[in-house]
Amino acid sequence: MTDDNLKWVDKVGMVTMIGIIADQYPIDHGNCFSVIECDNDSYNEYRVVNFVYENYVKMLEDKLIELPIQIKLISENECVIHDYRIPDCWYSEHWCEVCCPRNLLPENQKLKFDRKVMSGDIKLIDNDGFQLIKESLPRRKINEWG
């Protein structure tokens, strides 16, 4: 990829709304979000697949980094945060498998997903051109849930 894929952004777009409680940062799971690249001529929104929103907000609150941040486009609609000012420990090692198209996932995650499909733990269901994913959950008795 060329340097054309590197962009500076300072606005957040969409944020998912999963309840997260944390007392230590960085956290390894959290809400997904998108960032917006905006100038006089264009408006582009990119889903961030290698960072959680709570870590992003915490870094800004604690002034570990100032806006804008650098992103790298990995497709037309997806990006990774790729900023030399952010320590490695703040980046997610496990990319969001909901927001990130499967073909863009790191190879180890693609292989893990494939193994779950082969074992039957995940079933792919074709539905009008879309693939739905149904993950088998362990069966428990009511009193085992605590």
PyMOL commands that place a pseudoatom at each C-alpha (Angstrom):
pseudoatom trace, name=CA, resn=MET, resi=1, chain=A, elem=C, hetatm=0, pos=[0.000, 0.000, 0.000]
pseudoatom trace, name=CA, resn=THR, resi=2, chain=A, elem=C, hetatm=0, pos=[1.115, 3.484, -0.721]
pseudoatom trace, name=CA, resn=ASP, resi=3, chain=A, elem=C, hetatm=0, pos=[1.195, 6.498, 1.523]
pseudoatom trace, name=CA, resn=ASP, resi=4, chain=A, elem=C, hetatm=0, pos=[-2.166, 7.462, -0.031]
pseudoatom trace, name=CA, resn=ASN, resi=5, chain=A, elem=C, hetatm=0, pos=[-3.615, 4.926, 2.390]
pseudoatom trace, name=CA, resn=LEU, resi=6, chain=A, elem=C, hetatm=0, pos=[-2.376, 6.893, 5.410]
pseudoatom trace, name=CA, resn=LYS, resi=7, chain=A, elem=C, hetatm=0, pos=[-4.783, 9.570, 6.649]
pseudoatom trace, name=CA, resn=TRP, resi=8, chain=A, elem=C, hetatm=0, pos=[-5.135, 11.866, 9.633]
pseudoatom trace, name=CA, resn=VAL, resi=9, chain=A, elem=C, hetatm=0, pos=[-8.553, 11.970, 11.329]
pseudoatom trace, name=CA, resn=ASP, resi=10, chain=A, elem=C, hetatm=0, pos=[-9.993, 13.800, 14.302]
pseudoatom trace, name=CA, resn=LYS, resi=11, chain=A, elem=C, hetatm=0, pos=[-13.671, 12.829, 14.383]
pseudoatom trace, name=CA, resn=VAL, resi=12, chain=A, elem=C, hetatm=0, pos=[-15.530, 9.735, 15.554]
pseudoatom trace, name=CA, resn=GLY, resi=13, chain=A, elem=C, hetatm=0, pos=[-18.576, 8.535, 13.655]
pseudoatom trace, name=CA, resn=MET, resi=14, chain=A, elem=C, hetatm=0, pos=[-20.516, 5.465, 14.747]
pseudoatom trace, name=CA, resn=VAL, resi=15, chain=A, elem=C, hetatm=0, pos=[-19.964, 3.761, 18.100]
pseudoatom trace, name=CA, resn=THR, resi=16, chain=A, elem=C, hetatm=0, pos=[-21.554, 0.459, 19.141]
pseudoatom trace, name=CA, resn=MET, resi=17, chain=A, elem=C, hetatm=0, pos=[-23.279, 0.368, 22.516]
pseudoatom trace, name=CA, resn=ILE, resi=18, chain=A, elem=C, hetatm=0, pos=[-22.008, -2.658, 24.418]
pseudoatom trace, name=CA, resn=GLY, resi=19, chain=A, elem=C, hetatm=0, pos=[-21.791, -2.050, 28.159]
pseudoatom trace, name=CA, resn=ILE, resi=20, chain=A, elem=C, hetatm=0, pos=[-18.153, -2.125, 29.297]
pseudoatom trace, name=CA, resn=ILE, resi=21, chain=A, elem=C, hetatm=0, pos=[-16.864, -1.708, 32.841]
pseudoatom trace, name=CA, resn=ALA, resi=22, chain=A, elem=C, hetatm=0, pos=[-13.113, -1.346, 33.274]
pseudoatom trace, name=CA, resn=ASP, resi=23, chain=A, elem=C, hetatm=0, pos=[-10.826, -0.043, 35.968]
pseudoatom trace, name=CA, resn=GLN, resi=24, chain=A, elem=C, hetatm=0, pos=[-7.505, -0.669, 34.216]
pseudoatom trace, name=CA, resn=TYR, resi=25, chain=A, elem=C, hetatm=0, pos=[-6.505, 0.339, 30.726]
pseudoatom trace, name=CA, resn=PRO, resi=26, chain=A, elem=C, hetatm=0, pos=[-5.845, -0.610, 28.048]
pseudoatom trace, name=CA, resn=ILE, resi=27, chain=A, elem=C, hetatm=0, pos=[-8.640, -3.182, 27.772]
pseudoatom trace, name=CA, resn=ASP, resi=28, chain=A, elem=C, hetatm=0, pos=[-8.675, -6.009, 25.248]
pseudoatom trace, name=CA, resn=HIS, resi=29, chain=A, elem=C, hetatm=0, pos=[-12.376, -5.862, 24.334]
pseudoatom trace, name=CA, resn=GLY, resi=30, chain=A, elem=C, hetatm=0, pos=[-14.875, -3.066, 23.968]
pseudoatom trace, name=CA, resn=ASN, resi=31, chain=A, elem=C, hetatm=0, pos=[-17.011, -1.124, 21.556]
pseudoatom trace, name=CA, resn=CYS, resi=32, chain=A, elem=C, hetatm=0, pos=[-16.339, -0.775, 17.864]
pseudoatom trace, name=CA, resn=PHE, resi=33, chain=A, elem=C, hetatm=0, pos=[-16.268, 2.645, 16.248]
pseudoatom trace, name=CA, resn=SER, resi=34, chain=A, elem=C, hetatm=0, pos=[-15.659, 4.478, 13.033]
pseudoatom trace, name=CA, resn=VAL, resi=35, chain=A, elem=C, hetatm=0, pos=[-13.639, 7.580, 12.256]
pseudoatom trace, name=CA, resn=ILE, resi=36, chain=A, elem=C, hetatm=0, pos=[-14.425, 10.345, 9.810]
pseudoatom trace, name=CA, resn=GLU, resi=37, chain=A, elem=C, hetatm=0, pos=[-12.145, 11.981, 7.280]
pseudoatom trace, name=CA, resn=CYS, resi=38, chain=A, elem=C, hetatm=0, pos=[-13.711, 15.265, 6.344]
pseudoatom trace, name=CA, resn=ASP, resi=39, chain=A, elem=C, hetatm=0, pos=[-12.561, 18.186, 4.236]
pseudoatom trace, name=CA, resn=ASN, resi=40, chain=A, elem=C, hetatm=0, pos=[-14.218, 20.775, 2.001]
pseudoatom trace, name=CA, resn=ASP, resi=41, chain=A, elem=C, hetatm=0, pos=[-14.697, 18.346, -0.882]
pseudoatom trace, name=CA, resn=SER, resi=42, chain=A, elem=C, hetatm=0, pos=[-15.336, 14.968, 0.718]
pseudoatom trace, name=CA, resn=TYR, resi=43, chain=A, elem=C, hetatm=0, pos=[-16.648, 13.014, 3.675]
pseudoatom trace, name=CA, resn=ASN, resi=44, chain=A, elem=C, hetatm=0, pos=[-15.455, 9.461, 4.295]
pseudoatom trace, name=CA, resn=GLU, resi=45, chain=A, elem=C, hetatm=0, pos=[-16.219, 7.187, 7.218]
pseudoatom trace, name=CA, resn=TYR, resi=46, chain=A, elem=C, hetatm=0, pos=[-14.057, 4.144, 8.023]
pseudoatom trace, name=CA, resn=ARG, resi=47, chain=A, elem=C, hetatm=0, pos=[-14.688, 1.324, 10.511]
pseudoatom trace, name=CA, resn=VAL, resi=48, chain=A, elem=C, hetatm=0, pos=[-11.740, 0.862, 12.858]
pseudoatom trace, name=CA, resn=VAL, resi=49, chain=A, elem=C, hetatm=0, pos=[-10.965, -2.847, 13.249]
pseudoatom trace, name=CA, resn=ASN, resi=50, chain=A, elem=C, hetatm=0, pos=[-7.843, -2.873, 15.452]
pseudoatom trace, name=CA, resn=PHE, resi=51, chain=A, elem=C, hetatm=0, pos=[-8.823, -0.643, 18.362]
pseudoatom trace, name=CA, resn=VAL, resi=52, chain=A, elem=C, hetatm=0, pos=[-11.662, -0.405, 20.888]
pseudoatom trace, name=CA, resn=TYR, resi=53, chain=A, elem=C, hetatm=0, pos=[-13.489, 2.839, 21.544]
pseudoatom trace, name=CA, resn=GLU, resi=54, chain=A, elem=C, hetatm=0, pos=[-12.892, 2.805, 25.308]
pseudoatom trace, name=CA, resn=ASN, resi=55, chain=A, elem=C, hetatm=0, pos=[-9.105, 2.755, 24.795]
pseudoatom trace, name=CA, resn=TYR, resi=56, chain=A, elem=C, hetatm=0, pos=[-9.391, 5.585, 22.260]
pseudoatom trace, name=CA, resn=VAL, resi=57, chain=A, elem=C, hetatm=0, pos=[-11.372, 7.755, 24.697]
pseudoatom trace, name=CA, resn=LYS, resi=58, chain=A, elem=C, hetatm=0, pos=[-9.097, 6.912, 27.656]
pseudoatom trace, name=CA, resn=MET, resi=59, chain=A, elem=C, hetatm=0, pos=[-5.967, 7.921, 25.731]
pseudoatom trace, name=CA, resn=LEU, resi=60, chain=A, elem=C, hetatm=0, pos=[-7.539, 11.272, 24.871]
pseudoatom trace, name=CA, resn=GLU, resi=61, chain=A, elem=C, hetatm=0, pos=[-8.872, 11.862, 28.413]
pseudoatom trace, name=CA, resn=ASP, resi=62, chain=A, elem=C, hetatm=0, pos=[-5.484, 11.100, 29.945]
pseudoatom trace, name=CA, resn=LYS, resi=63, chain=A, elem=C, hetatm=0, pos=[-3.760, 13.200, 27.259]
pseudoatom trace, name=CA, resn=LEU, resi=64, chain=A, elem=C, hetatm=0, pos=[-1.589, 10.291, 26.156]
pseudoatom trace, name=CA, resn=ILE, resi=65, chain=A, elem=C, hetatm=0, pos=[-2.209, 11.466, 22.603]
pseudoatom trace, name=CA, resn=GLU, resi=66, chain=A, elem=C, hetatm=0, pos=[-3.738, 14.491, 20.921]
pseudoatom trace, name=CA, resn=LEU, resi=67, chain=A, elem=C, hetatm=0, pos=[-5.890, 14.604, 17.835]
pseudoatom trace, name=CA, resn=PRO, resi=68, chain=A, elem=C, hetatm=0, pos=[-5.610, 14.077, 14.960]
pseudoatom trace, name=CA, resn=ILE, resi=69, chain=A, elem=C, hetatm=0, pos=[-4.618, 10.406, 14.857]
pseudoatom trace, name=CA, resn=GLN, resi=70, chain=A, elem=C, hetatm=0, pos=[-3.203, 8.519, 11.922]
pseudoatom trace, name=CA, resn=ILE, resi=71, chain=A, elem=C, hetatm=0, pos=[-5.084, 5.685, 10.259]
pseudoatom trace, name=CA, resn=LYS, resi=72, chain=A, elem=C, hetatm=0, pos=[-4.214, 3.311, 7.445]
pseudoatom trace, name=CA, resn=LEU, resi=73, chain=A, elem=C, hetatm=0, pos=[-6.910, 2.241, 5.017]
pseudoatom trace, name=CA, resn=ILE, resi=74, chain=A, elem=C, hetatm=0, pos=[-7.090, -1.516, 4.515]
pseudoatom trace, name=CA, resn=SER, resi=75, chain=A, elem=C, hetatm=0, pos=[-10.136, -1.383, 2.235]
pseudoatom trace, name=CA, resn=GLU, resi=76, chain=A, elem=C, hetatm=0, pos=[-12.637, 1.129, 0.935]
pseudoatom trace, name=CA, resn=ASN, resi=77, chain=A, elem=C, hetatm=0, pos=[-14.585, 1.130, 4.231]
pseudoatom trace, name=CA, resn=GLU, resi=78, chain=A, elem=C, hetatm=0, pos=[-12.196, -0.249, 6.869]
pseudoatom trace, name=CA, resn=CYS, resi=79, chain=A, elem=C, hetatm=0, pos=[-9.073, 1.100, 8.515]
pseudoatom trace, name=CA, resn=VAL, resi=80, chain=A, elem=C, hetatm=0, pos=[-6.612, 0.399, 11.273]
pseudoatom trace, name=CA, resn=ILE, resi=81, chain=A, elem=C, hetatm=0, pos=[-5.280, 3.002, 13.641]
pseudoatom trace, name=CA, resn=HIS, resi=82, chain=A, elem=C, hetatm=0, pos=[-1.598, 3.226, 12.756]
pseudoatom trace, name=CA, resn=ASP, resi=83, chain=A, elem=C, hetatm=0, pos=[-0.037, 6.023, 14.785]
pseudoatom trace, name=CA, resn=TYR, resi=84, chain=A, elem=C, hetatm=0, pos=[3.573, 5.926, 15.980]
pseudoatom trace, name=CA, resn=ARG, resi=85, chain=A, elem=C, hetatm=0, pos=[2.621, 7.934, 19.091]
pseudoatom trace, name=CA, resn=ILE, resi=86, chain=A, elem=C, hetatm=0, pos=[0.406, 5.147, 20.475]
pseudoatom trace, name=CA, resn=PRO, resi=87, chain=A, elem=C, hetatm=0, pos=[2.216, 2.391, 22.422]
pseudoatom trace, name=CA, resn=ASP, resi=88, chain=A, elem=C, hetatm=0, pos=[1.695, -1.135, 21.068]
pseudoatom trace, name=CA, resn=CYS, resi=89, chain=A, elem=C, hetatm=0, pos=[-0.168, -2.291, 24.190]
pseudoatom trace, name=CA, resn=TRP, resi=90, chain=A, elem=C, hetatm=0, pos=[-3.154, -0.061, 23.288]
pseudoatom trace, name=CA, resn=TYR, resi=91, chain=A, elem=C, hetatm=0, pos=[-3.776, -1.795, 19.944]
pseudoatom trace, name=CA, resn=SER, resi=92, chain=A, elem=C, hetatm=0, pos=[-6.129, -4.783, 19.770]
pseudoatom trace, name=CA, resn=GLU, resi=93, chain=A, elem=C, hetatm=0, pos=[-4.355, -7.995, 18.853]
pseudoatom trace, name=CA, resn=HIS, resi=94, chain=A, elem=C, hetatm=0, pos=[-7.725, -9.586, 18.061]
pseudoatom trace, name=CA, resn=TRP, resi=95, chain=A, elem=C, hetatm=0, pos=[-9.582, -7.674, 15.342]
pseudoatom trace, name=CA, resn=CYS, resi=96, chain=A, elem=C, hetatm=0, pos=[-13.356, -7.353, 15.551]
pseudoatom trace, name=CA, resn=GLU, resi=97, chain=A, elem=C, hetatm=0, pos=[-14.867, -10.302, 13.693]
pseudoatom trace, name=CA, resn=VAL, resi=98, chain=A, elem=C, hetatm=0, pos=[-18.224, -8.536, 13.445]
pseudoatom trace, name=CA, resn=CYS, resi=99, chain=A, elem=C, hetatm=0, pos=[-17.031, -5.255, 11.923]
pseudoatom trace, name=CA, resn=CYS, resi=100, chain=A, elem=C, hetatm=0, pos=[-14.121, -6.553, 9.898]
pseudoatom trace, name=CA, resn=PRO, resi=101, chain=A, elem=C, hetatm=0, pos=[-14.837, -8.515, 6.711]
pseudoatom trace, name=CA, resn=ARG, resi=102, chain=A, elem=C, hetatm=0, pos=[-13.441, -12.024, 7.042]
pseudoatom trace, name=CA, resn=ASN, resi=103, chain=A, elem=C, hetatm=0, pos=[-11.037, -11.585, 4.110]
pseudoatom trace, name=CA, resn=LEU, resi=104, chain=A, elem=C, hetatm=0, pos=[-9.323, -8.685, 5.935]
pseudoatom trace, name=CA, resn=LEU, resi=105, chain=A, elem=C, hetatm=0, pos=[-8.823, -10.475, 9.257]
pseudoatom trace, name=CA, resn=PRO, resi=106, chain=A, elem=C, hetatm=0, pos=[-5.282, -11.409, 10.279]
pseudoatom trace, name=CA, resn=GLU, resi=107, chain=A, elem=C, hetatm=0, pos=[-4.409, -14.892, 9.044]
pseudoatom trace, name=CA, resn=ASN, resi=108, chain=A, elem=C, hetatm=0, pos=[-4.483, -16.489, 12.517]
pseudoatom trace, name=CA, resn=GLN, resi=109, chain=A, elem=C, hetatm=0, pos=[-8.069, -15.295, 13.026]
pseudoatom trace, name=CA, resn=LYS, resi=110, chain=A, elem=C, hetatm=0, pos=[-9.162, -16.562, 9.591]
pseudoatom trace, name=CA, resn=LEU, resi=111, chain=A, elem=C, hetatm=0, pos=[-7.707, -19.971, 10.373]
pseudoatom trace, name=CA, resn=LYS, resi=112, chain=A, elem=C, hetatm=0, pos=[-9.364, -20.103, 13.812]
pseudoatom trace, name=CA, resn=PHE, resi=113, chain=A, elem=C, hetatm=0, pos=[-12.710, -19.194, 12.239]
pseudoatom trace, name=CA, resn=ASP, resi=114, chain=A, elem=C, hetatm=0, pos=[-12.247, -21.894, 9.571]
pseudoatom trace, name=CA, resn=ARG, resi=115, chain=A, elem=C, hetatm=0, pos=[-11.526, -24.500, 12.264]
pseudoatom trace, name=CA, resn=LYS, resi=116, chain=A, elem=C, hetatm=0, pos=[-14.754, -23.544, 14.079]
pseudoatom trace, name=CA, resn=VAL, resi=117, chain=A, elem=C, hetatm=0, pos=[-16.689, -24.002, 10.835]
pseudoatom trace, name=CA, resn=MET, resi=118, chain=A, elem=C, hetatm=0, pos=[-15.011, -27.373, 10.147]
pseudoatom trace, name=CA, resn=SER, resi=119, chain=A, elem=C, hetatm=0, pos=[-15.770, -28.607, 13.680]
pseudoatom trace, name=CA, resn=GLY, resi=120, chain=A, elem=C, hetatm=0, pos=[-19.415, -27.499, 13.470]
pseudoatom trace, name=CA, resn=ASP, resi=121, chain=A, elem=C, hetatm=0, pos=[-19.111, -24.906, 16.241]
pseudoatom trace, name=CA, resn=ILE, resi=122, chain=A, elem=C, hetatm=0, pos=[-20.088, -22.247, 13.685]
pseudoatom trace, name=CA, resn=LYS, resi=123, chain=A, elem=C, hetatm=0, pos=[-22.600, -22.741, 10.894]
pseudoatom trace, name=CA, resn=LEU, resi=124, chain=A, elem=C, hetatm=0, pos=[-22.668, -20.469, 7.852]
pseudoatom trace, name=CA, resn=ILE, resi=125, chain=A, elem=C, hetatm=0, pos=[-26.139, -19.959, 6.412]
pseudoatom trace, name=CA, resn=ASP, resi=126, chain=A, elem=C, hetatm=0, pos=[-26.552, -18.377, 2.969]
pseudoatom trace, name=CA, resn=ASN, resi=127, chain=A, elem=C, hetatm=0, pos=[-29.446, -15.916, 2.918]
pseudoatom trace, name=CA, resn=ASP, resi=128, chain=A, elem=C, hetatm=0, pos=[-30.035, -13.911, -0.264]
pseudoatom trace, name=CA, resn=GLY, resi=129, chain=A, elem=C, hetatm=0, pos=[-26.330, -13.396, -0.906]
pseudoatom trace, name=CA, resn=PHE, resi=130, chain=A, elem=C, hetatm=0, pos=[-25.451, -12.770, 2.747]
pseudoatom trace, name=CA, resn=GLN, resi=131, chain=A, elem=C, hetatm=0, pos=[-23.758, -15.285, 4.999]
pseudoatom trace, name=CA, resn=LEU, resi=132, chain=A, elem=C, hetatm=0, pos=[-25.249, -15.505, 8.455]
pseudoatom trace, name=CA, resn=ILE, resi=133, chain=A, elem=C, hetatm=0, pos=[-23.144, -16.984, 11.232]
pseudoatom trace, name=CA, resn=LYS, resi=134, chain=A, elem=C, hetatm=0, pos=[-24.711, -19.141, 13.908]
pseudoatom trace, name=CA, resn=GLU, resi=135, chain=A, elem=C, hetatm=0, pos=[-22.373, -20.071, 16.745]
pseudoatom trace, name=CA, resn=SER, resi=136, chain=A, elem=C, hetatm=0, pos=[-23.252, -23.052, 18.887]
pseudoatom trace, name=CA, resn=LEU, resi=137, chain=A, elem=C, hetatm=0, pos=[-23.375, -22.182, 22.584]
pseudoatom trace, name=CA, resn=PRO, resi=138, chain=A, elem=C, hetatm=0, pos=[-22.766, -24.698, 25.366]
pseudoatom trace, name=CA, resn=ARG, resi=139, chain=A, elem=C, hetatm=0, pos=[-25.929, -26.049, 26.990]
pseudoatom trace, name=CA, resn=ARG, resi=140, chain=A, elem=C, hetatm=0, pos=[-26.147, -25.513, 30.738]
pseudoatom trace, name=CA, resn=LYS, resi=141, chain=A, elem=C, hetatm=0, pos=[-28.694, -26.214, 33.389]
pseudoatom trace, name=CA, resn=ILE, resi=142, chain=A, elem=C, hetatm=0, pos=[-30.358, -23.178, 34.884]
pseudoatom trace, name=CA, resn=ASN, resi=143, chain=A, elem=C, hetatm=0, pos=[-28.654, -23.564, 38.280]
pseudoatom trace, name=CA, resn=GLU, resi=144, chain=A, elem=C, hetatm=0, pos=[-25.196, -23.601, 36.607]
pseudoatom trace, name=CA, resn=TRP, resi=145, chain=A, elem=C, hetatm=0, pos=[-25.524, -19.935, 35.579]
pseudoatom trace, name=CA, resn=GLY, resi=146, chain=A, elem=C, hetatm=0, pos=[-25.081, -18.833, 39.156]
for i in range(1, 146): cmd.bond("trace and resi %d" % i, "trace and resi %d" % (i + 1))
show_as sticks, trace
zoom trace
